[in-house]
């Protein structure tokens, strides 16, 4: 299949199973943290560290963890970059792990295959894929023994399947899981967003709505929408945690957008919202808005990226 331009990559609504190839964006200008702000333990093993002792020593030194003969060193929360290497002569699906452009190792082959789609999508969008790493190293006098592990979520939870709504939006920080209610009444909409794997990440917009009760009283609640269409709502208790934030964003003319995990099949779908409560939002965050959603190319099965292999 020949590459197509990003604007021609998808129809208005993505059709599950449709394969599209998106052409690469050659220039990397900004970063994209794959954790999306949520805590992730170093759970992915890097391989080949023995061949990249120079880069590992440099990363340790820069972090103040000098390794010496007969003693070990360890650093955590090191920001590293995942780089797809389509021109790698040994494996065209290879993904290297780099710090300050120094290779520290590679993802295992099976992990490289699993993470290929979201990593290449981010790179093709002109963003550097950034993750957190832990490095342990020991110099036994003859060689440097080291272990590098990455903190990565599941591949399907790295990049959203859909685009944010139009207009001025602000992305609510990742937070506590909140079950969306009444999504079964909107399966006609949600069914269009269930990916082939059965689980994925979506961008949803949050809106303050008012319901009139039988006694005439009014009660505010949070409505959840995808592409402007209602897909459910939050309970009264959960809504109370977000309403002050929505009142703020609506007052300044912004639409609050958050991440939600969708799971399902051709029979049913479930939506779980991940958004910080109003009490967890800092004044600094409020003062520096809006916080736009990172601009990614439309979802596609495959992306072409530029050569990046380093000998």
C-alpha positions in Angstrom: 0.0 0.0 0.0 1.3 3.4 -0.9 1.6 6.1 1.8 -1.1 8.7 1.9 -1.2 12.2 3.3 -2.3 12.5 6.9 -5.4 14.6 6.0 -6.5 11.8 3.6 -5.6 8.9 6.0 -9.0 8.3 7.5 -12.6 8.9 6.8 -14.6 11.1 9.2 -15.1 8.0 11.4 -12.4 5.4 11.8 -13.6 1.9 10.7 -12.2 -0.8 13.0 -9.8 -3.1 11.0 -9.2 -0.5 8.3 -5.5 -0.4 7.3 -4.0 2.9 6.3 -0.4 4.0 6.0 0.5 7.5 7.0 3.6 9.3 5.6 6.3 10.4 8.1 6.9 13.8 9.4 10.7 14.4 9.1 11.4 16.9 11.8 11.2 16.2 15.5 10.4 19.4 17.4 8.6 18.4 20.7 8.3 15.5 23.1 5.5 13.2 23.9 5.6 11.4 27.3 4.1 8.0 26.8 3.0 7.8 30.5 0.5 10.6 29.8 1.1 11.8 33.4 0.2 8.5 35.1 2.7 6.6 37.3 4.1 3.5 35.7 6.7 1.1 37.2 9.8 0.1 35.2 8.3 -3.0 33.7 9.9 -3.5 30.3 13.3 -5.0 30.0 15.9 -3.5 27.6 18.4 -5.8 25.9 21.9 -5.4 24.5 23.1 -3.1 27.3 26.5 -4.8 27.2 27.3 -3.2 23.9 26.4 0.3 25.0 28.5 0.8 28.2 29.8 4.2 27.1 26.3 5.7 26.9 25.2 4.0 30.1 28.2 5.4 32.0 27.5 8.9 30.5 23.9 8.7 31.7 25.0 7.6 35.2 27.6 10.4 35.4 25.2 13.0 34.3 22.8 11.9 37.1 25.5 12.0 39.8 25.8 8.2 40.0 29.4 7.6 39.2 30.1 3.9 38.7 33.5 2.6 39.7 35.4 -0.7 39.9 33.9 -2.9 42.6 30.8 -0.9 43.2 27.4 -0.4 41.6 25.3 2.6 40.8 21.6 3.1 40.2 19.4 5.9 38.9 15.6 6.1 38.5 13.2 8.3 36.6 15.7 8.9 33.8 14.1 10.5 30.8 14.9 8.5 27.7 13.8 8.5 24.1 12.3 5.5 22.1 13.5 5.7 18.5 12.1 3.5 15.7 14.8 2.3 13.3 13.3 1.2 10.0 16.8 1.1 8.5 18.2 -1.2 11.2 20.1 -3.9 9.2 19.3 -6.6 11.7 15.6 -5.9 12.4 13.5 -3.3 10.5 11.1 -3.2 13.5 13.8 -2.4 16.0 13.3 0.4 18.6 16.3 1.7 20.4 16.4 3.3 23.8 18.5 6.5 23.9 19.6 9.1 26.4 21.1 12.4 25.0 21.4 10.6 21.6 23.4 7.8 23.2 22.0 4.3 22.6 21.5 2.4 25.9 20.0 -0.7 24.4 16.9 -2.0 22.5 13.4 -3.2 23.2 13.1 -7.0 22.9 11.9 -8.0 19.5 8.5 -9.0 20.7 8.1 -5.7 22.6 9.3 -3.8 19.5 6.5 -5.4 17.5 3.9 -4.6 20.2 4.9 -1.0 20.6 5.6 -0.3 16.9 2.2 1.3 16.0 2.0 3.9 18.8 5.7 4.7 18.8 5.8 5.2 15.0 2.6 7.2 15.2 4.1 9.7 17.6 7.3 10.0 15.7 5.4 10.4 12.4 3.6 13.3 14.1 6.9 15.1 14.7 7.2 14.3 18.4 10.0 12.5 20.3 8.7 9.5 22.2 9.8 10.0 25.9 9.7 7.4 28.6 11.1 6.9 32.1 13.9 4.5 32.7 15.8 2.9 35.6 19.5 2.0 35.2 21.6 -0.3 37.4 25.2 -0.9 36.6 28.2 -2.6 38.2 31.9 -2.5 37.2 33.6 -5.8 38.0 36.9 -4.6 36.7 36.7 -6.4 33.4 33.4 -5.2 32.1 30.3 -3.1 32.9 27.3 -5.2 33.9 24.1 -3.2 33.5 20.4 -3.5 33.4 18.0 -0.9 31.9 14.2 -1.1 32.4 11.5 1.1 31.1 8.3 2.3 32.6 5.8 1.8 29.7 2.0 1.4 29.8 0.3 -1.2 27.6 0.8 -0.2 23.9 -3.0 0.5 23.4 -2.9 3.1 26.2 -0.1 5.3 24.8 -1.9 7.3 22.2 -5.6 8.1 21.8 -7.5 6.6 18.8 -9.4 9.7 18.1 -8.8 13.5 17.7 -9.8 16.1 20.3 -12.9 18.2 19.6 -12.6 21.4 17.7 -12.1 24.8 19.4 -10.1 25.8 22.4 -9.5 22.7 24.6 -7.5 21.9 27.7 -6.3 18.5 28.6 -7.2 17.5 32.2 -4.3 15.7 33.9 -4.5 11.9 34.3 -6.2 10.9 37.5 -8.3 8.5 39.4 -10.4 6.0 37.4 -14.0 7.0 37.2 -16.7 4.7 35.7 -18.9 6.3 33.0 -22.5 5.4 33.5 -25.3 4.8 31.0 -22.8 4.1 28.2 -25.0 1.1 27.2 -27.5 3.6 25.9 -25.0 4.9 23.5 -23.4 1.8 22.0 -24.3 3.0 18.5 -21.6 5.7 19.1 -19.2 3.7 21.1 -19.1 0.8 18.8 -17.4 2.9 16.2 -14.5 3.5 18.6 -13.8 0.0 19.9 -10.4 -1.0 18.4 -9.7 -4.4 16.9 -7.7 -5.3 20.1 -10.8 -4.8 22.2 -9.1 -2.0 24.4 -7.8 1.4 23.6 -7.5 5.0 24.7 -10.0 7.8 23.7 -10.2 11.5 24.1 -13.6 12.6 25.6 -14.9 16.0 26.4 -16.5 16.8 29.7 -19.6 19.1 30.1 -21.6 20.5 32.9 -25.3 19.7 32.5 -28.3 20.3 34.7 -31.1 17.8 35.4 -34.5 18.8 36.8 -35.6 16.4 39.5 -39.2 15.3 40.1 -39.5 17.7 43.1 -38.5 20.6 40.8 -34.9 20.9 42.2 -32.0 21.1 39.8 -28.9 19.0 40.0 -25.7 19.5 38.1 -23.8 16.5 36.6 -21.0 15.7 34.2 -21.9 14.6 30.7 -19.2 12.7 28.7 -19.1 13.1 24.9 -17.0 11.8 22.0 -16.8 14.0 18.9 -19.7 16.1 20.3 -22.0 13.1 20.8 -23.1 12.0 24.3 -21.8 8.6 25.4 -22.6 8.6 29.1 -22.4 10.5 32.3 -20.8 10.4 35.7 -22.6 9.7 39.0 -23.6 12.5 41.3 -20.7 11.7 43.7 -18.1 11.5 40.9 -19.5 14.6 39.1 -19.0 16.6 42.3 -15.2 16.0 42.0 -15.0 17.5 38.5 -17.7 20.2 38.4 -15.6 23.0 39.9 -13.0 22.4 37.2 -15.6 22.4 34.4 -17.1 25.6 35.7 -13.7 27.1 35.5 -12.9 25.9 32.0 -16.3 26.9 30.6 -16.0 30.3 32.2 -12.8 31.0 30.3 -14.1 29.6 27.1 -12.2 26.2 27.1 -13.6 22.7 26.7 -12.2 20.2 29.2 -10.8 17.1 27.5 -9.7 13.9 29.3 -8.5 10.4 28.6 -10.8 7.4 28.8 -10.2 3.7 28.4 -12.6 1.9 26.2 -13.0 -1.9 26.3 -15.5 -3.9 24.4 -16.5 -5.9 21.3 -19.2 -6.0 18.8 -21.7 -6.7 21.6 -21.0 -4.1 24.3 -18.5 -1.4 25.4 -17.4 0.1 28.7 -15.8 3.5 29.3 -13.6 4.4 32.2 -12.6 8.0 32.6 -9.1 9.0 34.0 -9.2 12.6 35.1 -7.7 14.5 38.1 -10.2 15.7 40.6 -10.6 19.5 41.1 -8.9 19.1 44.5 -5.9 17.7 42.8 -5.5 20.5 40.3 -2.8 23.0 41.2 -3.0 26.8 41.0 0.0 26.7 38.7 -1.9 24.4 36.2 -4.9 26.7 36.3 -2.7 29.8 35.6 -0.8 28.4 32.7 -3.7 27.1 30.5 -4.9 26.2 28.1 -3.2 22.8 28.0 -3.8 21.5 24.4 -3.8 17.9 23.5 -0.6 16.8 21.7 -1.3 16.9 18.0 -1.0 13.4 16.5 -1.6 12.2 13.0 -4.9 10.3 12.6 -5.0 6.7 13.7 -3.6 4.3 11.2 -2.5 0.7 11.2 1.0 1.5 10.0 3.3 4.6 9.8 6.5 5.2 7.9 9.3 6.9 9.8 12.6 8.2 8.7 15.9 6.3 9.0 17.4 6.5 12.5 19.8 3.6 12.9 23.2 4.5 14.5 26.2 2.2 14.3 
